[in-house]
Amino acid sequence: LELDRLARLVDVDAATGLVTVEAGMPLHRLNILLAEHGLAMPNLGDIDRQTVAGAISTGTHGTGARLPSLAAQAVGLEMVSGSGEIVTYGADDGDLLDAARVSLGSLGVITRVTLQTVPAFALHAVEAPASLEAVLEALPDLVEGHDHFEFYWFPHTARALTKQNDRVDEPAALRPLPRWRFLLDDEVLSNGVFEGVNRIAATMPRAVRGLNALSARAISRREYVDASYRVFVSPRRVRFNESEYAVERDAVPHVIGELRRWVDQHDVAVPFPVEVRFAAADGGWLSTAYGRESGYVAVHQYHRMARDRYFAAFEAIVRDAGGRPHWGKLHSLGSDRLRRLYPRFDEFAALRDRMDPDRRFANPYLERVLGR
């Protein structure tokens, strides 16, 4: 279902920060509307093309040791069940709200979402190259010492890019990137040149090691202060396939180490960096961070290059670490395995039986991950 025309701002309470929107509201529009009311989402991912309903239903998240996923920011939901009944869940519904937040579209059509927002804030961003070994050694301090921390490892190299974002409450402190620097870094290099690098990689896989080494060495430090949503979000124009898993936070160095060993020992070309982010535990029954502080490891492959061997090896590594797959990205797990990963899986299945007994919202993906 496309909810593009179900995308109005319904209500804003600036005093409490409660904002109700129709479910088809895209995040990039929501961010602007919130800013106009002096509000902001406490956390965001780096892509803002999703609708509110799509983002929460798949457990989309940003990064931040003390911040849960976008779904946890939803304090109220309205949806239409399989029988056509309008159902609402709010703070008084406790467990049911936790179940409905991350529902993969299996319980009904979400029509409205009430979000708990915060007063608008700025972020002090510091992006810098580093050695992968140094990042992994200092990881606990980096994750706990910043409001938002993430890093990117360049396969076939020992280099990484770190991103540290910390809150600034004083609007007068804004020091955004100069327009020329934004265009050079984010449009020319991160999109235009990177597209060219991947096209070369698709036709000359053996060149990838050299290309990655050059890319990693070409990164320079940059520092700026801007509105939170402008720091969180980055333009992404190079097409790729992606798989992402959540593991316990302390398992991240092991997962990265095993993935690095596999890449070094196999004849596979990986021009895309591996992205690593972090999130607080939350109570969503099907949230990838249910009941545990989580680290997210995401692998990518250019859309014109083979991905199967690389993604399969990645899945084997994270499976041993108890990894839970991001619901909106590529993975091969079925209901038997997922039932062992989610303590409340069977309770969710029972709720699905009540909400959609005739399986009006069933599709092949839901049948694989939730069962019939």
Residue pairs with C-beta under 8 A, 6 or more apart in sequence:
1 109
2 24
3 22
3 23
3 24
3 51
3 53
3 109
4 24
5 24
6 22
6 23
6 24
6 111
7 21
7 22
7 24
7 25
7 26
7 29
7 51
8 21
8 22
8 25
9 19
9 20
9 21
9 25
9 33
10 20
10 21
10 22
10 112
11 18
11 19
11 20
12 18
12 19
12 20
12 37
12 39
13 19
14 37
14 38
14 39
17 39
17 116
17 117
17 118
17 119
18 75
18 114
18 115
18 116
18 117
19 34
19 37
19 39
19 114
19 115
19 117
20 76
20 112
20 113
20 114
20 115
21 30
21 52
21 112
21 113
21 115
22 111
22 112
23 51
23 52
23 53
23 109
23 110
23 111
23 112
23 113
24 51
24 52
24 53
25 51
25 52
26 48
26 49
26 50
26 51
26 52
27 41
27 44
27 48
27 49
27 50
27 51
27 52
27 55
28 48
28 49
28 233
30 41
30 52
31 40
31 41
31 44
31 48
31 229
31 233
34 40
34 41
34 117
34 120
34 229
35 120
35 227
35 229
38 119
38 120
39 117
39 118
39 119
39 120
40 117
40 118
40 119
40 120
40 121
40 227
40 228
40 229
41 70
41 73
41 115
41 117
41 118
41 228
41 229
42 67
42 73
42 116
42 117
42 118
43 61
43 62
43 63
43 64
43 67
43 68
43 70
43 73
43 148
43 232
44 62
44 70
44 228
44 229
44 232
44 233
45 55
45 60
45 61
45 62
45 70
45 232
45 233
46 62
46 232
46 233
46 234
46 236
47 233
47 234
47 236
48 229
48 232
48 233
50 60
52 113
52 115
53 110
53 113
54 60
54 328
55 70
55 71
56 69
56 70
56 71
56 73
56 74
56 101
56 102
56 110
56 113
57 71
57 102
57 103
57 104
57 105
57 110
57 327
58 102
58 104
58 326
58 327
58 328
59 69
59 71
59 102
59 284
59 286
59 287
59 288
59 289
59 326
59 327
59 328
60 69
60 70
60 71
60 328
61 68
61 69
61 70
61 277
61 279
61 288
61 289
61 296
62 69
62 70
62 148
62 232
62 277
62 279
63 148
63 149
63 150
63 277
63 278
63 279
63 296
64 147
64 148
64 149
64 278
64 279
64 280
65 143
65 144
65 149
65 249
65 278
65 279
65 280
65 293
66 147
66 280
67 147
67 148
67 279
67 280
68 279
68 280
68 281
68 282
68 287
68 289
69 102
69 279
69 282
69 284
69 287
69 288
69 289
71 101
71 102
71 282
71 284
71 287
72 101
72 282
72 283
72 284
72 287
73 115
73 116
73 117
74 97
74 101
74 113
74 114
74 115
74 116
75 90
75 91
75 97
75 114
75 115
75 116
76 88
76 89
76 90
76 91
76 97
76 112
76 113
76 114
77 88
77 89
77 97
77 100
77 101
77 110
77 112
77 113
77 114
78 86
78 87
78 88
78 110
78 111
78 112
78 113
79 86
79 87
79 88
79 89
79 100
79 107
79 108
79 109
79 110
79 111
80 86
80 87
80 108
80 109
80 111
81 87
81 107
81 108
81 355
81 356
82 108
82 355
82 356
82 357
82 358
82 359
82 360
82 361
83 357
83 358
86 111
87 108
87 355
89 96
89 97
89 100
90 97
90 114
91 97
96 351
98 283
98 284
98 285
99 107
99 284
99 285
99 286
99 344
99 347
99 348
99 351
100 107
101 284
101 287
102 284
102 285
102 286
102 287
102 327
103 110
103 286
103 348
104 286
104 327
104 366
104 369
104 370
105 361
105 366
106 352
106 355
106 356
106 361
106 362
106 366
106 370
107 351
107 352
107 355
107 356
107 361
108 355
108 356
108 361
109 361
120 171
120 227
120 228
121 167
121 168
121 169
121 228
122 167
122 168
122 169
122 170
122 171
122 173
122 174
122 225
122 226
122 227
122 228
122 231
123 147
123 148
123 165
123 166
123 167
123 168
123 225
123 226
123 227
123 228
123 231
123 232
124 165
124 166
124 167
124 168
124 173
124 223
124 224
124 225
125 163
125 164
125 165
125 222
125 223
125 224
125 225
125 226
125 231
126 163
126 164
126 165
126 221
126 222
126 223
127 161
127 162
127 163
127 164
127 221
127 222
127 223
128 161
128 162
128 221
128 222
129 159
129 160
129 161
129 162
129 216
129 217
129 219
129 220
129 221
130 151
130 159
130 160
130 161
130 162
131 158
131 159
131 160
132 153
132 157
132 158
132 159
132 160
132 256
132 260
133 158
135 142
135 151
135 153
135 160
135 162
136 252
136 253
136 256
136 257
139 252
139 253
142 149
142 151
142 162
142 164
143 149
143 249
143 278
146 164
146 165
146 166
147 165
147 166
147 167
148 163
148 164
148 165
148 166
148 232
149 162
149 163
149 164
149 165
149 278
150 162
150 163
150 275
150 276
150 277
150 278
151 160
151 161
151 162
151 163
151 275
151 276
152 160
152 161
152 163
152 273
152 274
152 275
152 276
153 159
153 160
153 256
153 260
153 273
153 274
153 276
154 160
154 161
154 212
154 213
154 215
154 216
154 273
155 212
155 260
155 263
155 270
155 272
155 273
155 274
156 208
156 209
156 212
156 213
156 263
156 264
156 270
157 209
157 212
157 213
157 216
159 213
159 216
159 217
159 219
160 216
161 216
161 219
161 273
165 231
165 232
167 228
168 225
173 225
174 225
174 226
174 227
175 224
175 225
175 226
176 224
176 225
176 226
176 230
177 185
177 222
177 224
177 226
181 222
185 222
186 234
186 235
187 235
189 218
190 234
190 235
191 235
191 236
191 237
191 238
194 215
194 238
195 237
195 238
197 211
197 215
197 271
198 238
198 271
198 272
198 302
198 304
198 305
199 304
200 207
200 211
201 207
201 208
201 211
201 269
201 271
201 302
201 305
202 302
202 304
202 305
205 269
205 305
206 269
208 269
208 270
208 271
211 271
212 270
212 271
224 231
238 302
239 302
239 303
240 272
240 300
240 301
240 302
240 303
241 300
241 301
241 303
241 307
241 311
241 330
242 298
242 299
242 300
242 301
242 329
242 330
243 298
243 299
243 311
243 314
243 315
243 325
243 326
243 329
243 330
243 331
244 275
244 296
244 297
244 298
244 299
244 325
244 326
244 329
245 288
245 296
245 297
245 298
245 314
245 315
245 318
245 323
245 324
245 325
245 326
245 331
246 279
246 288
246 289
246 294
246 295
246 296
246 323
246 324
246 325
246 326
247 255
247 294
247 295
247 297
247 318
247 321
247 322
247 323
247 324
248 292
248 293
248 294
248 295
248 321
248 322
249 278
249 292
249 293
249 294
249 295
250 295
251 295
251 321
251 322
252 276
252 278
252 295
252 297
254 321
255 295
255 297
255 317
255 318
255 321
255 323
256 274
256 276
256 297
258 317
259 274
259 297
259 299
259 313
259 314
259 317
262 313
262 317
263 270
263 310
266 309
266 313
268 309
268 310
269 305
270 299
270 301
270 310
271 302
271 305
272 299
272 300
272 301
272 302
273 300
274 297
274 298
274 299
274 300
275 296
275 297
275 298
275 300
276 295
276 296
276 297
276 298
277 295
277 296
277 298
278 293
278 294
278 295
278 296
279 289
279 293
279 294
279 296
280 289
280 293
280 294
281 289
281 290
281 291
281 292
281 293
281 294
282 289
282 290
283 290
283 291
284 290
285 342
285 344
285 345
285 347
285 348
286 327
286 342
286 344
286 345
286 348
288 294
288 296
288 324
288 325
288 326
288 327
290 324
290 342
290 343
290 344
291 343
296 326
297 314
297 318
297 323
298 326
298 329
299 310
299 311
299 314
301 307
301 310
301 311
307 330
311 330
312 332
315 323
315 331
315 332
322 341
324 338
324 341
324 342
325 331
325 333
327 369
333 369
334 368
334 369
335 345
335 368
335 369
335 370
335 371
338 345
338 369
338 370
339 345
339 346
342 348
348 370
349 370
349 371
352 370
356 362
359 372
362 372
